[in-house]
Amino acid sequence: MAVADMISSQLRLILFDGNDPVSGDPVYKAKSFNNVKTDATADQLYAIANAFAGLQERSLFNIERKDSSDIRSGQ
């Protein structure tokens, strides 16, 4: 059986940047924070993301977590 070892994690804030003047579609910008502790819980990341969002000029649209893992044989 294979085993996945999480090696890094990244927190991304997706911020609303207004609407495209030509198409009217929403435009988003991403702000990334690297070196997030891999054992951080969703509640912890949610709290810190909302704290960071309060420091931004743009409004918070979404919060994402990007994890990277090494996969190896479990034997």
Protein Blocks (a to p, Z undefined) as FASTA:
>chain_A
ZZdddfbdcddddddebjafklopacddddddehiafkbcfklmmmmmmmmmmmpmbdcf
bdcdddddddddfZZ
